[in-house]
Amino acid sequence: MSFLRNRKKTLTLLAFVFPALLFYSVFVLAPSIGGGWYSLTDWNGLNPTYKMVGFGNYIEALTDDRFFLDSIWFTLKYVVFMVILSNFFAILLAVLIESRKRSKVWFRTIFFMPNMISLIIGGFMWMFIFTKVLPYIAEHTAFKFLDQSWIGDPKLSFFAIIILSLWSGVGYLMVIYIAALQGVPQQLKEAASIDGANAFQTFRNVTLPMIYPALTIGLFVTLNNSFKVFEAVFALTGGGPGRATQVIALNIFEEAFSMSNRYGYASAKAMILFMIVFIITIVQLWIMKRREVEV
């Protein structure tokens, strides 16, 4: 009876999981496996026939393609800024909102709303802000420094992309950290306060260690999203000026759809991006999980 009951429970769970697993296999796993196969070919996306080139596409991408290598370094710089700034501002907003006695729901809604807007639309909105609104403000106020070439200057266009990405993504992380903060026992904070700890010391020594699981999730989310960034750059700068702000995903897109239709070569670049994200994510999760155990 026990065996039959366990078997029935297992079959029930599999029945619930099967639809999601089927969709995941068809729309994620199968294309990924296909991309890995085509990365070893010279397929152009149109002809039914193609030749095997082995690791030739990978060697070309990592040795001869200067634009791809530049896009890797630019993406890494973007990832560093986004991982640090996104989680910092998300935790800061979460702490500030949770410290309020009233209007919590109102502020949560305001900061989460940009996450509900398409980044393409958000990019066009911020394009208007950078090219029209900020110069107007600079002209009619004392903030003359706002009148800059935010899109045309490579140094400033990088920060314009960062601003757009933070505006869109911080609200989502903030909700995760708010949920984690609500799970911190109030007794621990009160005990720290009685022992003479100020607000910052209480947060660093009591609250922060208690929300480490949420921090692990936050870092995981920002790492993955930052490496795969596409819409923000595509809508705001298009990778320009020139190729100064081209990220890996945009380079792959151009290789496959806008330049020479080298789908096999673009698939090899996509697999390189996958391996970079996979390795860095595994290292990040290992480090954070070890910190959680130590805490």
Summary of the structure (lengths in Angstrom):
residues: 295
radius of gyration: 23.6
end to end distance: 43.4
largest distance: 81.0
contacts: 868
relative contact order: 0.13
helix: 79%
strand: 1%
